Amino acid sequence: MQRLRQARRLAGPALLTAVTIALTISPAFGLKRGTAPASAPAGVSAETVNKAEQHLSEVGYWAGPAADKAADRARCAILAFQRVERRHQTGKLDADDIQAALAAARPIPRETGYSHVEVDLQRQVLFVVDQNIGVRLVVPISSGSGKLYTFEGKTSRAVTPRGRFSVYRKVAGWRKAPLGMIYYPNYFNEGWAIHGSSSVPNYPASHGCIRIPIATAKELSEMTPLGTVVLVYDQ
């Protein structure tokens, strides 16, 4: 019994060391932003793709690495870039995208000088704007579809309100809302919210809320405290 306890004590530090090494060197954990991508377009090196993704990160198209969401976050970053630059939306970088990504500049928000959120309904993207550096994060969205829908006997049109608002209520984690499950909602106007959703297609599809990918919802919520100004507009 004494030998068994001694063996367990010795195994603890060894196991911790092994896990630490794995977290440091394994791209699967998503902790190293410079790790090589899973694949690259024909004729393009993985190193070049890596540089393009790193540059996108530096100019705002990245939510940061996460152990179980690295691939989702990379796809979100690329989609956001493709939407801002009005390129074909694939969520992957082809050879032309890579050249454009390497030359990409930080997006320019409509307003500057204070921290806020901007939602561009035409390009279907959301900007988190920092008062010092400008656009800090770009996220793909799906806003109101414009279609009619009926809920509890009342027919409404799925429209996202335009204008200047502020975040007045926040919920951490999942919430069962009247029209479905939403993740880390940030309410900015009556029942409308910016929230994570398991469905964020490449076109307006919501009942009026601003859907964002689940992979970025928690981090975005942490960036937008109560009172944060939210600008929603068509360009």
C-alpha positions as CSV (number, residue, x, y, z in Angstrom):
1,M,0.0,0.0,0.0
2,Q,2.8,2.4,0.9
3,R,4.5,1.6,-2.5
4,L,1.2,2.3,-4.3
5,R,0.8,5.7,-2.6
6,Q,4.4,6.6,-3.5
7,A,3.9,5.6,-7.1
8,R,0.8,7.9,-7.3
9,R,2.8,10.8,-5.8
10,L,5.5,10.3,-8.5
11,A,2.9,9.9,-11.3
12,G,1.2,13.3,-10.5
13,P,4.2,15.6,-11.5
14,A,5.0,13.4,-14.5
15,L,1.5,13.6,-15.8
16,L,1.4,17.3,-15.3
17,T,4.7,17.7,-17.2
18,A,3.3,15.6,-20.1
19,V,0.2,17.7,-20.3
20,T,2.2,20.9,-20.2
21,I,4.4,19.7,-23.1
22,A,1.3,18.7,-25.1
23,L,-0.3,22.1,-24.6
24,T,2.9,23.8,-25.7
25,I,3.6,21.9,-28.9
26,S,0.3,20.4,-30.1
27,P,-1.6,22.5,-32.7
28,A,-4.8,20.6,-31.8
29,F,-5.0,22.6,-28.5
30,G,-5.0,25.8,-30.5
31,L,-2.7,27.6,-28.1
32,K,0.0,28.7,-30.6
33,R,-1.3,31.2,-33.2
34,G,1.6,30.4,-35.5
35,T,0.9,26.7,-36.0
36,A,0.7,25.4,-39.5
37,P,-2.8,25.2,-41.1
38,A,-4.3,21.8,-41.8
39,S,-4.0,22.3,-45.6
40,A,-2.9,24.8,-48.2
41,P,-4.1,25.6,-51.7
42,A,-2.2,24.0,-54.6
43,G,1.1,25.9,-55.2
44,V,1.0,27.7,-51.9
45,S,3.1,26.7,-48.9
46,A,1.7,26.1,-45.5
47,E,4.1,28.7,-44.2
48,T,2.5,31.3,-46.5
49,V,-1.0,30.4,-45.4
50,N,0.2,30.7,-41.8
51,K,1.6,34.2,-42.5
52,A,-1.7,35.3,-44.1
53,E,-3.7,34.0,-41.1
54,Q,-1.3,35.7,-38.7
55,H,-1.6,39.0,-40.5
56,L,-5.4,38.8,-40.4
57,S,-5.1,38.2,-36.6
58,E,-2.9,41.3,-36.3
59,V,-5.4,43.6,-38.1
60,G,-8.5,42.4,-36.1
61,Y,-9.8,39.3,-37.8
62,W,-9.2,37.0,-34.9
63,A,-10.9,36.2,-31.6
64,G,-7.9,34.4,-30.1
65,P,-7.0,30.8,-29.9
66,A,-9.1,28.3,-27.8
67,A,-8.5,24.6,-27.1
68,D,-11.7,23.3,-28.6
69,K,-12.6,26.1,-31.0
70,A,-9.4,27.0,-32.9
71,A,-10.8,25.7,-36.3
72,D,-14.1,27.5,-35.8
73,R,-12.4,30.7,-34.9
74,A,-10.1,30.5,-37.9
75,R,-13.1,30.0,-40.2
76,C,-14.9,33.0,-38.5
77,A,-11.8,35.2,-39.1
78,I,-11.5,34.3,-42.7
79,L,-15.3,34.7,-43.3
80,A,-15.2,38.1,-41.7
81,F,-12.3,39.1,-43.9
82,Q,-14.0,37.9,-47.1
83,R,-17.1,39.8,-46.2
84,V,-15.4,43.1,-45.4
85,E,-13.4,42.8,-48.6
86,R,-16.5,41.6,-50.5
87,R,-14.8,38.4,-51.6
88,H,-16.4,35.0,-52.3
89,Q,-17.5,33.6,-48.9
90,T,-15.9,30.2,-48.3
91,G,-14.3,30.4,-44.9
92,K,-11.1,29.1,-46.5
93,L,-8.2,31.0,-48.1
94,D,-7.5,30.3,-51.7
95,A,-4.4,31.6,-53.5
96,D,-6.0,34.9,-54.4
97,D,-7.4,35.3,-50.8
98,I,-4.0,34.7,-49.4
99,Q,-2.4,37.6,-51.4
100,A,-5.2,39.9,-50.4
101,A,-5.0,38.8,-46.7
102,L,-1.2,39.5,-46.7
103,A,-2.0,43.1,-47.8
104,A,-5.1,43.6,-45.7
105,A,-5.4,46.7,-43.5
106,R,-7.3,47.1,-40.3
107,P,-11.0,47.8,-41.2
108,I,-12.1,51.4,-40.7
109,P,-15.2,51.8,-38.5
110,R,-17.9,54.4,-39.1
111,E,-17.1,56.2,-35.8
112,T,-13.8,56.4,-33.9
113,G,-12.5,57.9,-30.6
114,Y,-14.6,55.8,-28.2
115,S,-15.1,52.1,-27.5
116,H,-18.3,50.7,-29.1
117,V,-19.8,48.1,-31.4
118,E,-20.8,48.6,-35.0
119,V,-23.0,46.2,-37.0
120,D,-22.8,46.6,-40.8
121,L,-25.9,44.9,-42.1
122,Q,-24.9,45.2,-45.7
123,R,-21.7,43.3,-45.3
124,Q,-23.0,41.2,-42.5
125,V,-20.2,41.8,-40.1
126,L,-19.8,43.2,-36.6
127,F,-16.9,45.4,-35.5
128,V,-15.7,45.7,-31.9
129,V,-14.1,49.1,-31.8
130,D,-11.5,50.2,-29.3
131,Q,-11.0,53.9,-28.5
132,N,-7.3,53.6,-29.0
133,I,-6.6,51.1,-31.8
134,G,-9.8,51.2,-33.8
135,V,-11.3,47.9,-34.9
136,R,-10.3,45.3,-32.4
137,L,-12.3,42.3,-33.6
138,V,-14.4,41.5,-36.7
139,V,-17.1,38.8,-36.5
140,P,-19.4,37.5,-39.2
141,I,-23.1,37.8,-38.4
142,S,-26.6,36.8,-39.6
143,S,-29.2,39.5,-39.1
144,G,-33.0,39.7,-39.7
145,S,-34.2,37.9,-42.8
146,G,-36.9,40.4,-43.7
147,K,-39.4,37.5,-43.9
148,L,-42.7,37.3,-42.1
149,Y,-43.0,34.8,-39.2
150,T,-45.8,34.0,-36.7
151,F,-45.2,33.5,-33.0
152,E,-48.0,33.0,-30.4
153,G,-50.6,34.1,-33.0
154,K,-48.8,37.3,-33.9
155,T,-47.3,37.8,-37.3
156,S,-44.2,40.0,-37.5
157,R,-41.4,40.8,-40.0
158,A,-37.9,39.6,-39.1
159,V,-36.1,43.0,-39.2
160,T,-33.0,44.1,-37.3
161,P,-33.5,47.6,-36.0
162,R,-31.2,50.3,-37.3
163,G,-29.9,53.1,-35.2
164,R,-27.9,53.9,-32.1
165,F,-28.5,51.8,-29.0
166,S,-26.6,50.5,-25.9
167,V,-26.2,47.2,-24.2
168,Y,-28.7,47.2,-21.3
169,R,-28.8,43.5,-20.3
170,K,-26.5,40.6,-20.5
171,V,-26.9,36.9,-19.8
172,A,-23.9,34.6,-19.3
173,G,-24.1,31.2,-21.0
174,W,-27.1,29.7,-22.7
175,R,-30.6,31.2,-22.3
176,K,-33.9,29.7,-23.5
177,A,-35.5,32.6,-25.3
178,P,-39.0,32.6,-26.7
179,L,-37.7,31.9,-30.2
180,G,-35.0,29.4,-29.3
181,M,-31.7,28.9,-27.4
182,I,-29.2,31.7,-27.5
183,Y,-25.7,32.0,-26.1
184,Y,-24.3,34.9,-24.2
185,P,-26.9,37.4,-25.3
186,N,-26.2,41.1,-25.2
187,Y,-29.6,42.9,-25.3
188,F,-29.5,46.4,-27.0
189,N,-33.1,47.2,-27.9
190,E,-36.2,45.7,-26.3
191,G,-35.9,41.9,-27.1
192,W,-33.2,42.3,-29.8
193,A,-29.8,41.0,-28.9
194,I,-26.3,40.2,-30.2
195,H,-26.0,36.5,-29.3
196,G,-24.2,33.3,-30.2
197,S,-26.1,30.8,-32.3
198,S,-25.5,27.4,-33.7
199,S,-26.8,28.7,-37.1
200,V,-25.0,31.6,-38.6
201,P,-25.4,31.2,-42.4
202,N,-23.8,33.5,-45.0
203,Y,-27.0,35.5,-45.4
204,P,-29.6,37.3,-43.2
205,A,-31.6,34.5,-41.5
206,S,-32.6,35.6,-38.0
207,H,-35.9,36.8,-36.5
208,G,-34.2,40.1,-36.0
209,C,-31.5,39.5,-33.5
210,I,-27.8,39.7,-34.6
211,R,-26.5,36.1,-34.6
212,I,-22.7,35.5,-34.1
213,P,-20.8,32.3,-34.1
214,I,-20.8,30.4,-30.7
215,A,-17.0,30.3,-30.9
216,T,-16.7,34.0,-30.4
217,A,-19.8,34.8,-28.3
218,K,-18.3,34.6,-24.8
219,E,-15.3,36.7,-25.7
220,L,-17.4,39.3,-27.5
221,S,-19.6,39.5,-24.4
222,E,-16.6,40.1,-22.2
223,M,-15.5,43.0,-24.5
224,T,-18.9,44.7,-24.3
225,P,-19.9,45.8,-20.8
226,L,-23.3,47.2,-19.9
227,G,-23.7,50.6,-21.5
228,T,-21.6,49.8,-24.6
229,V,-22.9,51.8,-27.6
230,V,-24.2,49.6,-30.5
231,L,-24.5,51.2,-33.9
232,V,-26.5,49.3,-36.5
233,Y,-26.5,50.5,-40.0
234,D,-26.7,49.8,-43.8
235,Q,-23.8,51.3,-45.7
